[in-house]
Amino acid sequence: MLEREVEHRLRDGVKNMGGLCLKLVSPGFTGVPDRLILLPGGVVCFAELKRPGGHERPRQVYAQKRLRRLGFVVFGSVDGPERVGAVLTWCALHMAGGREYGV
């Protein structure tokens, strides 16, 4: 599985929940996670996507720590269907109380 396939699964899953899974590019602050996930009810989280078995570079680890210290949820090393499923489960549980999707 390629990183692109991981990205498509996550994006499509978030879209099916009525949310947005935006590609995040930050020229002034390197290492930010690949995706910004915006969900109904004002829920926000980040995801760093990797090919299977991939890991973050030191700058990415630093950026994730900064975001977490600010109180954001950051999913690191989302590298396959199981990790995508974990992110989508978290999203379903936290958006608007999880009521829309029977969680």
Secondary structure, DSSP 8 states (H G I E B T S, - for coil): --HHHHHHHHHHHHHHTT-EEEE---TTSTT--SEEEEETTTEEEEEEE-STT----HHHHHHHHHHHHTT-EEEEEE-SHHHHHHHHHHHHHHGGGGGGGT-
